[in-house]
Amino acid sequence: MAGLINNLLILFLVFQNNCLGFRSPLSVFKRYKDATRSLSSECLGSDRPVISLGLSDFALDIRMPGVTPKQSDTYLCMSVSLPVDDEAYVVDFKPHASMDTVHHMLLFGCNEPSSAENYWDCDEGTCKDKSNILYAWARNAPPTRLPKGVGFRVGGETGGKFFVLQVHYGDISAFRDKHKDCSGVTLHLTHQKQPLIAGMYLMMSVSTVIPPGEKVVDADIACHYKRFPMHLFAYRVHTHRLGKVVSGYRVRNGQWTLIGRQSPQLPQAFYPVEHPVDVSYDDILAARCVFSGEGRTTETHIGGTANDEMCNFYIMYYMEAKHAVSYMTCTQNANPEMFRNIPQEANIPIPVKPDMLKMTHGHHEETKDTDKSSLQLSKGEEEEILDQDFHIEEAVEWPGLDLKLGQVSGLALDHENNLVVFHRGDHVWDENSFDSKFVYQQRGLGPIEQNTIFVLNPSTAKLLHSTGKSLFYLPHGLSIDKNGNYWLTDVALHQVFKLGADAKEPLLTLGVALQPGSDKNHFCQPTDVAVDPITGSVYVSDGYCNSRIIQFSPNGLYIMQWGEETSLGRARPGQFNIPHSLALIPDFSQLCVADRENGRIQCFRLGTGEFVREIKHKSFGRELFAVSYAPGGLLFAVNGMPYPGEAEPVQGFVMNFSTGEIIDTFIPLRKSFEMPHDVVASEDKTVFVGDVHARTVWKFASTEKMEHRSVKKAGIEVQEIKELETVVEARLKNNPEPTDPLKKQEKQHLVRQASTGVSFVLITTLLIIPVVVLLAILVFIRWRKTTVYGADGEHKLDSNSSRVLGRLRGKGGGGLNLGNFFASHKGYSRKGFDRLSTEGSDQEKDEDDGTDSEEEYSAPPPPPAPSSS
């Protein structure tokens, strides 16, 4: 009997060892097991290049190993080998770089790097064999997002075995303090086969010569396409200082279809192709770079230094896996005559402000002694670009709900990050406020006798300052310019005011008091103001009874306007049905408008009013009240109450500005939104929402940010929590305060501990096998004892079994924690370049809430609705 049991136990142990021999996701990283990287102490990133992200995914951290370039226009390279032998797919990129130090980065895939050194001068080359460009970054560009189901294929029999990072250090004045740089990129890879394979098509001029003083020089590139169909989803342009505009097209049967057009002096990111473009066999791909030789005294040739030029048009595409080609180039002009028919837009420069030009190019010019301070970015631009995984919830400790306010119409944040609230005191907007010609009917009440502008501590809601008494009748919009001046609108007065933070009287007034109109000198219920921090230009959304955006000079002189009323049917670009809120996006030189009754956001180019794109989602419902931008690439918005029979709830939205994708939604935990009217977000992604019906201000913050705060109260430093939760996130040494929004724990991608990579099959096997073997042993023992001892033996067996199973349960209770392994989380979305929804309605809401409601009519007024209690 004892021998039989021993044999069974030996078989069990042998079987268990064999099970443990199965390769887990961690075992594929064997070569990295003890090979932690030796990075500079100044580099605060992970010293582990590989981090498991679960069953089939992992992250690969590719960083410069603490380098200090010795001269400007230095190109340094380093390589990292793919830590797996089998095929994998790159599905996401996260950059770690600042324009303070890095002009641009390129990531290549190949099989043999040019050097085996820790890093090397890229003049030696990047790869000895053919290299493929996988990723490019420049000037704090937003992260590249691949469509769902698309990945770059690496490893295996056909993919590259190495990644080579090339970093171009432009002006090295930032390294006067001799600090070390660890810029790079983190890749998200998966073993799951992707049905669509991404690739890069590079169009490049190699022979262009720009004569000195020549005002316009065209560099044209064109190639016939001779492969299987490909689908284009992103593009990037690149020149040096002389480039004015770069455009790319597909030409089919003589028809030119725009792929993308951009100024190379703007952020050199990969931008989404706005309208999907497919390329088929025998189509022509064409590109043009427009240069100006003005200011140069010698010829300028194509080359790699600041005194040379480049003409590059990158196209990201995807193809079916069975036909996929990872990299293609075009360096010729196969048909010069065809460029006589190129669209005129290809030669129209895109205006770029001088400050933007300086910040875009880090190339060093020997003729100028550029001070380091001239390359410093704004505080917001120093932030790392936000990861898509982001969640906010109401900050329930915020006491702002208890403030005694009137109808809250506008919110803003001053330069000390204090919350500024614009409210209506004891005045309300109801059905008696205006006549059919939009003339205010309650002038007899006089202006609001209470202070209408409150300055609050953003953490405690303590009142720091108040002003605005006896100035306004019906407050509406509020913004704050770079000098701390308040810009406010009053829908009853039909005016816009510039008010000093401590001033009793306006510094500037636009419009005629109490007189609605639609000419250059009048407004009709203006809703909001935005001020360009670079040029000082003032943009006014006008309004409830006009459908336009007006641009003024900093001194209030009329410059231009654009917009028109919404026509019957689907609202077209540039048409408005109550342009209700403005968000200025200086990083991209755009102005975004909450087109309220059309339930959408429209974005336009600053200075020209040129329509850029529409952001519209079904979840917006029919009304979108307000929009706000936070440095780092996030757009926030709030919608209106749903119409009867409609399901879309009133809520807040967090969106990726570059793609328009909704990252998160949020609602209050205490009470509910009634009529959220304005939204503002701080640089640390704290969000405030003003509710005109609830007469309150809500505060929302990152859930993990609040978790960090509670842990710190318990005596644990925030830095320690960051080290525990964020494995691959980099922080500048002189900026320890986290500026990236903290992500919800369930949705992290690069934060999982390697221990969670244990295979589900392995865990299940290890749990089941001992139980099965033990039960077999117990059954055998029970059979033997029943045979030999009868009923008494059965009683003893029960007692014995209880002890054995009790021990087993005890070990199960305190052993492997499956909670972490099986934790539910929202699926990771990579649909960054998916087409935006354009569903919705342009009908106007019919609402009447009595004296406490804000009617905010559009023209013409809606029919009266039954009064509510």
N, C-alpha and C positions, 0 to 999 in steps of 0.2 A: 504493500500500500504506500509506504513512505517513498519507495523508489519511483512509483508511478507519479506521485505528486511532484517529486523532484524533477522528473523528466518533463512534466507539464510546465513547471516554472522555468526550466532551462529553455524550452521551446518559446515560451512567452518572452523571455529576455532577448533571445536571438531575434525573434520577430520584431520586437520593439526597436532593437538596434538597427535592423534593416529599414524600418520605417523612418528612423532618424536619419538614415542615409539618403532619403529622398531630398532633392535639392529644394530648399526654401528660397523665397525671394532674397533673403539676406546672403545666401551662399554665393549668389552671382557676383557679389561685391568682395569676394575673398581677397583679391589682390589689394583691396583698399582697407582691409580689416585693421591693420596696425599702421597704415601709412597715412597718418594725419599730416596735413600740410604744415610746413613751417612758414607761416605768414608773419609779416611785421607786426609788432605789438600795436602799431598804430592802426592796423586793419581790424575792424571790429566785426567782420563777417565770420561765418563758420569756418573752423579749421578742418571740417569733414567735407570733402568734396561730394560725397554721395549720401543722400538721405532717403530712406524708404518712405513711400507715401501710401503703403497699403499692399494689396494683393499683387497688383501688376504694375504699379506706377512707382517712379522714383524721381528725385530731383538731382541734378548735377550742377554744382556750383563752380563756375569758371571765372577766376579772378587773377588779375595781375599780382605777382607775389611781392608787393611792397617795393615799387620802383620809384626812382627820382630821375626824370629826364634831364639831361645836361644842356640841351639846346632846343630852341623852338623848332617846330615842324618835325619833331621826332616821332617816328612810327616804331612802336615796340610790339613784339609778338610773343605769345606763349601758347603752349599746347596742353591739352588734357585728353587722355585716351578714353574711349568709350568703355565703361566698366563692365560691359556684358559682351558675350560673343555672339549671341543670337540677335535677331532683328528687333529693332525698337523704333519708336516714332516720337519725334519732338512735336508736342502739341501746344506748348506755351513758352513764352519768354518773359523774363522779368529783369529789366536793366538795373544796374547799380553804378551810377555815374552821375557826375555833376558837371555842368558846363564851366564851372569855376576852373576845372583842371583838364577836362577832356573835350576835344573838338568833335570827334566822332569815333565810333567803334564798329568794326565789322567782324562777324563770326563766320568762319569757313568750315566746311567739312571735307576731309580728305583721308588718304590712307597712310601718308608719310609726311610728317612736318619737315620743314627745311632745316630744323635744328633740334637736337636733343637737349639743349640747355634749358635751364629754368625759365629764361626768357631771352630774346635776342632782338637785334635791330632788324626790322622787316626789310631793309635793303638786301638782306640775304635771301629774301623770298618768304612766302608763307608756307607753301607746300612743294615738295619735290615732284608730286604727281598732279593730276588734275584736281582743282579745288572748286567747290561749290559754295556760293554765298548763301547762308541760311538766315542771316539777320543783320540789320543795320540800325544804328542809333546815332542821333545827333541832337544837341541842344535840348536836353531835358524832354526828349520826345516821349509821347505816351507809349505804353507797351503794345507790341504787336499782338493782335488777337486772331487766331486762325478760326475759320468757320468750323462748325461741328462736323466731326467725321473726317477732318483733314489733318494730316501730319507730314512732317519731313521724315523720310525713311533713312535710318542710319543703321550701321552694323549689318550682320548677316553676310550673305554672299555678295550683295550688290552695293550696300551702303558703306559710307566712310567709317573708318575705325578711330579717327582722331577729330577733335575740334581744335581749331586754331583761332585764337582771339587776337585781333589786330586793333591796337589803340593808337589814335593819332593825338598827340599832345601838341596843340597849336602854339599858344603863347605861354612860355614857362614862367612868366612873372609870378604865377600863383605858387611856384615852388621855391620862392626866395627864402622861405623858412626851412627848406630842406626836408619837408615832410615826405612821406612815402605814399604812393598811390596804389590802391587795390581795386580799381574799377573793374567791372566785368558784367556778367550776365548769369542768371540762374535759369536752367532749362527744366521744364517739366516733360518727362518722357514716360511712355507707356509701352508695355509689351502687347497690348491689345491691337490687333490688326486694324488699320484704318482703311476704309473703302476708297478714300480719295487721297492721293499723294500730292503734296505741295512741292512747288519748284520755283526757281527764280529765272526770269528772262531779263538779261541786261542788254540795253541798247546804249552804245557808247561811241562817241566820235573820237577818232584817233589822229585826225589830220587837220583839224580846224586851226586857222591862223587869224588872229584878231589884230588888224592894223591899228597903230596908235591914232587916237583921235576920232576913229570911225564911230559914228553914232549908233548904227544898227548893223550887226553882223549875225547872219543866220548859220547855224550848224545843223544840217539835216542828216537823218539816219533812216534807212528803210530796208527791209528784208522781206522776201516772200516766205511764208510759213508753209512747211512741207511735212507736217507731222499730224498725229491724231488730235482731235479737238481738245482744247484747253479752255478753262474758265478763269477769267481774271477777277481778282477780288481786292487787290491793294496795289498801290504804286508809291514810288518815292522818287524825288528829283534831287539832283546834286550838281552844283557848279561851285566855283569860288566867287570872288567878289564882283566880277564883271557880269555875271548872269542876271538877267532880268525876269525871264519867264521860261519855263520848260513845259512842253505839251506832248502828249502821246496819243496816238490814234490807231484804230483798226480801219483799214480801207478795204471795202468789199464792193465790187462792181462799181467802182468810182465814188461810192458813198463813204464819207469820213465820219466815223463814230468816235467820240471822245472817250478815252480811257481815264485820263486825269490831266489836270493843268494846275500848276502851282508856281509860286515864286520860290526860287532856291534860297532866298534870303529869309524865308520864314522857317519855322522848325522843320528840319529835314527828317520827318517821321515817315512811316508808311501810312498813307491815308487810304480810307476805303474807297473803292470804285463805286460812285454813287448809283449808277445804273448798271446792272450786271452786263458784262460783255463776254461773249464767247468768240473764240478764234478757231477757224476751220482751215482745212487744207487749201492752200493757194490764196488765202487772205494775205494782205500786206500789213505789216506792223511798221508804223512810221512815227518819228519823233523829231521835234525841233527845239533847239536851245537858242534863245535870243540873247546876244551879248552887246555890250557897248564898250568901245575902246577909249572913251573919253577919259581924260586924265592920265593916260599912259603915254610915254614918250618913245617906247620901243614896241616891237611886235610881241604879242602874247601867244604862246603855244600851249598845246595840251601837255600837262605834266602834273607832278605830285606836290609841288611846293606852292607857297602862297603867291608867288609871282607868276605861276603858271595858271592854266584854267583846266576845267573838266566839264564835260557834257555827258551826263549819265541819266538815263531814265530806267529805273528798276520796275519790274512787274512781278508781283506774286500771283501765281496761278495754281490751279489744281487740275489733275487729270485722273481718269480711272486707273486704278492700281496696275492693271495688266498692261497698260500702254505708257506708264509714267516715265518721264524723263526729268531728272532732278535739276538740270541747269542748261540753259541755252544762251547764246550771245548773238548780237548783231552789231557789226562795226563798220558797215558799208552803207552806201546810198545806192541802192539797186535801180532807182528810177528818179533821177533828179527832176525830170519834167513834171512829174506828178505834183510836186510841191507848189506849182503855180495855182493849184486848186485847194491848197490847205485853207481851212477856215481862218477868217480874219482874226479871230480871238487869239490865235497862236502868236501873233505879233503885238498884242496889247499887253504892256507890262502891268504887273499887279503891284499897286502902291505898297511900299514898306516904309515905316517910320524910321528915322535915323537911329533911335535908341534900339529898335528891334534889330537893325542891321549890325550894330556893334555887338549885341548879345548873341547873334546867330553865328558869327564867324569868329573862331578862336585862332585863325591863322595869324602868325606873327609877321609884322612888317618891319623890316630892318630900318626903314626911314622914320619910324615913329617910336618914341619912348613911351610906350603905353604903361600907365600905372596900374598896378594890380586892382585898385579900387574901381577902375573903369570896366573891369570884367565881372564885377560882383553882380549877382542876380538879385532880383527882389526876394523878399523873405519867403514869399509863397513859392517861387520857382526853385528855391533850394531844396524843396521837399522831394523825396523820392516819389515816383509816380505810383499812384494808388493801385494796389492789387484789386482785382474785380470782386473778390470775396469780402463783403463788408456788410455789417448789420448794425442798425441803430434802434434803440428803444427809448421810451420816455424816461427822463431822469426824475424819478419819483420824489427825490429829496428836494427838488426845485420848488421854492415857496412862491414862485411868481403867480401861481393860480389864485393866490389870495390878494393880489393887488387890486386896488379900487381904480378901475379904468373905465373909460367910455368905450365906444366902439373902436376896436384896434384896427387901424387901416394900414399902417406902414411900420416896417422894422428895418434897422440897419445896425452895423457894428462900427464903432469909431476906431481910431488908430491904437487905442489902448485896449481894444477888444471888449469894451463896455457895450452893453446892449442899449440901443436908442429906440424908444417906442413913440410913435405918432398916433394919437388917439383923439376922439371927438368930444371928450368931456361930457357935458349934459346935452349936446346936440345929437340928433339922430337923422339918418336918411330914411325917409318913408315916402308913401305915395303922395303926400302933400308938399314935398320939398320943391318940385319943379312943375312948370306948366308944359304944355305940348311943344313949346319952342325952347325948352331947356333953360328958361329964366328962373332963377331962384326965387321962391315965393315966401320965404320966412325971414326976410331981411329985418323985419321988425324985432326979431329976437336979439339982433346985434351979434357981434363976434363972441366966440366962446370965452367966458370969463375965467376959466381955469387954465393952468399951464397944460399945454397940449403935447409937449415934448418932454419925456422922462428919460434920464440916463440912469441905467441900472447896472449894479455889479452882476456880471454874468453867472457867478456862482451862488450868491446869496440873495439876489434880487433886491438888495438894499438900494434905496433911492440916493444917487450921488448928486444929481443936479436936475433942475427942471426949468423950462422956459416956454415961450410960445403963448403967453397970455394975451388975450384981446387982439389977436392977429388973424385968426382963421374962423371960417364958418363951417365948412365940411372938409376936414383933412382927408387926404387920400394917400399919395405916394411919398416915399422918403428914400433918399440916398445920401451918401457922404463922400465928398471928393478927397483927393490925396492931401489937401491942406486942412482937412477937418471941417470944412463948411457943410452945412445942411442944405440939401436941395429938396424942396417940398412942393406938392401940388394941392390945390384946393378946388374941388369940383363945383362948389357954389360960386366962388369968385371967378372961376375959369382962368386961373392964373398959376404961374410957377414962380417960386421964391428961392433966392439964395440967401441963407441966413448964417451969420457967424455963430459959432457954438455958444458964445456969451452975449451976442448982440441982441438988442431990444428991437431994432428995426432992420428990415431986409437990406442986404447989400446990393441986390439986383432983383428986379421984378419984371417978368415977362407976361404979356397979355393985358387985357383991359378989365378992370374990376367989374364983375357982375354982368359982363357983356359977352355972350357966346358968339362965336363966329368961326369961319373956316379960311380966313386969309392969313397972310404972313404975320399979322399983328394980333390975331385973336386965337383963342383956343375954345374948345367946347368940351367941358368936363375932362381936362387932362388927367391922366391916371398915374404916370410915373416918370422918373428922370434917371438918366445914367450919364456919368461924366467920364470921358476918356482920360485915364491917368497920365498918358503920354502927351497928347496934344491939347488937352483941356476942353475939347469939343463937348458940347452939351446936346444930349438926345432926349427928346420928349415924346412920350406916347400920348397921342391925342385922338381919340379918347373914347368916351361913351357915344358921342354924337358926331365925331369925325373918325375916319379910319386911316390914320397916317402916322408916320414917324417923322419928326422935324429935327433937323440938325442946326444948332446955333454955334457961333464962335464962343470962346470963353467970356467975351464981353457982352454976349447976348445978341449979336447980329445974325440975322437969318442967313443961312447958307443954302440949304436944300431940304427937300422932303421926298418921301416915297410912300406908296400904299394907296389902296382904294377900297371901296365897299365890296363886300362879298357878293358875287353874282349868284343867280339861281343855280342850283345843282351843287356840285362839289367845289369847295373853295380852292382857288388857284393860288400859286405862290405870289406873295406880295399883296394879297387881299386880306382884310381884317374884319372881324366882327367883335369889336371891343379889344383893341390892343391894351391889355390890362396891366402888364408888368414887364420890366426890362431887366436883363442881366448882361453886363458887359464882360466879354471874355478877352482880356488883353493878351493872353498867351497865344491866341489864334486870330487876333484882330477881327473879332466878330461881335455882333450885338444880337442877342436872342430875345424874342418877344413871346410872351404868353398871350396867344391869340384866343381869348377866353371863350367866346361862344362857338368858336370853331374847334375847341377842344384839342389844341395842338401848340407846339412851339415852332416858331419860324426863326431862322438865323440868317443874318445878313452881314456883308463885309462892311467894316467901319470905313467911313470916308466916301464910299461909293453907293452904299445901299443895295449892292448887288446881292440877289438871293443866293444863298448857299445851300440850304437844305431845310427840310421839315422833319420834326420828330413828333410822331403821333402813335399812340398805342390804344388799343381797345379799352384797356383798363383805365385810361384817362376819363372815360365817359364823355359827356357832351361839353363839359366845361373844364377849362384849365385856368386857375386863377393867378398863379404866381410862379416865377422861376428865379433861381439864384445859382450862381456859380462859385465853387470853392477852388482855390489854386491847387493844382495837382490833377485836374481832369474830371471833377465830379460836378454834375448838374442836379439840382434839387428842385422839386416842384410840388404843388398841392392842387388838387382838383376840387370840383363842386359837388354838392349833393346830387345823388342820382334822380332822374326823372321817375315818376310812378311806373312801375313795371320793369325797371331796369335794375341790373344786378351790381353794377360797378359801385363799390363803396367809396365814401369820401375818405381820402387817405393821402399820405405823402409818398413821394417817389425819389429814389436815388438812381441816377443814370450815369453811365460812362459817356462823357461829352463826345469823345471821338467817334463812338459807334452809335450812340443813341440808345443802347441796350439798357433795360431796367435791371439794376443790380439788386435793389431791395425796395421794399415798401414799409411804411411805418404808420401806426395809429397810436393814440394815447392809451395808457393803461388805466389812468384815472379819468372818469367821465368819458366824453366822446367829443370828437370834432363836431361843431355845428356849422360853421361857415369859415373855414380857414381862408384868410384873405391875403396874407403875405408870408414869405419864408426867407430866411437869411441863414447862411452857414459860415462858420468861422474857419480859420485856416487849419485848426485841429479837427475839423469836421463835426463840431458841435452845431446842432441845428435848432433854430427858434422859429416857431410858427405863431403868427398873430391871428386870432379868431375874432371876427367882427361881431358875430352874434353872441358868442360866449363871453365876449369882452375880457379876454385873457390872453396870456402868452404861454405857449407850451415850450418845453425844452426837451431835446432828444440828444442822446450821445451814444457812442459805440458801446455795445454791451460789454466787451472786454475792457474798454477804458474804465467803465464803472467797476468791473471786477478788480482791476488793478488798484483803483482807489481804495476799495474796501480792504484789500490785502495789505496795502501800505499802512492803513490805520492799525492793522494788527501787528505792525512792527517789521514787516518784510519790505525791503527796498524794491522800488519799481524795476530797477536794473536787474535784480535777481529774477523777478518774474519774467522779464523780457528774455533773459538767458534761458530760462526753462521752456518758454513757449515758442520762441522764435529762433530757429536754428540757423537759417540762412539769411536773415534780414540784416543789412549793414547799416551802421550809424556813423556819421562823421564824429570825430573825437571831440570837436569843439561844439557839438550840437547834441548833447545827450538827451534832451527832452524829445520823446517820440513825436514826430510830426505826421507820420503816416497813420491813417485810421487803423485801429486795431480790429482784427477780424473776429468774427464769431467762431467760437471754438470748434463747432461741428463742421465748419466750412473751410478750415485751413487746408492748404495744399502743400506747403513747404515746411510745416511745423511738426509733422508727426515724428515721434521718436522711432528710432530704427526697430525697437522691440515690437512695434505693432505690425511689422511686416511679416510675422509668422503666418504661414499658409493656413487657410481655413481647413484644407484637407488634412494637413499635418495635425492640427489641433484636434479635429474630430477623430482622426485615427488614434491618436494617443489617449483620448478619453474613452473611446469605445473598446479598444483591444483589452485593456486590463479588466474592464467590467465583464466582457464576454468570457475571458479566460477564468476569472474568478467564479463566475456563475457556473462554468463547466466543472470547475473543481468542486464547488458546493453541491452540484447535482450528483457528481460521482460519489462524494463523501456521503451524501444523504442516502443514495441507493445502497451503498455498502453497509451503512449503519442500520438502515431499515432491515436489511437482510440479516445482519448478525444480531442486533440488539432489540429489534422490535420497537414498541411504542416508547419505551424509556429512552432508547437511543434517539428517537425523533425529538423528544423534549430537550435532550442535551444539544442536539444539533441546532434547534431554534435559538437557544441561548448563545451558542457559539456564533451562529450566523449574525445575531444582533450585534455582537461585539465587533465582528469583522466589518459589517456594513456600516456600523457606527463610526469606525475609524475612517472608512472610505468617505463617509459624508463629512466628517471633520476635516479631512484634507481638502475635500472639495470646497468647503466653506471658506477656507483661508488661503487657498492656492491661487490658481490662475484666474485673473480677473477678466472675464469675457466682456464686461461692460464697456471697456475702452475699445475692444476689438470690434464689437458689433454695434457701436454707437451709431445711431441714425444721423444722417446729415443730408442736406440738400445737395442735389447733383451739381457737379461743376459744369458750368456752361461755357462753351467756346464759340458761341454764335455771334462773336463780335461784329462780323461783317454781314450778318443776315439782313435782308431787306427790312426796312421799317414798315410797320403796319400803317395803312392810311385809311383804316375804317373809322367811322364816326359820323357825326352829324353836325350840320351848321345851324340847326334850329335853335331858337332862343328859348331859354327857360322862363316859364311863367310862374312867378312866386310872389306871395304877399304874406309877410309875417307881422303885419300890424306895425305899431310904432317902434318896436325894437328891431325891425328888419332893415336891411340895406337893400333897397330895390335895385340900384345901379342899372338903370334902364339903358338899352341901346336904342338906336333910331331905326324904325319908329318904335314907340313904346308898345309893350305887349298888352293884350287885352287884360282887363282886371280879372283877378282870380278871387275865389271865395276867401273871405278873411278867416284867418286861423285864430285860435284862442291864444 
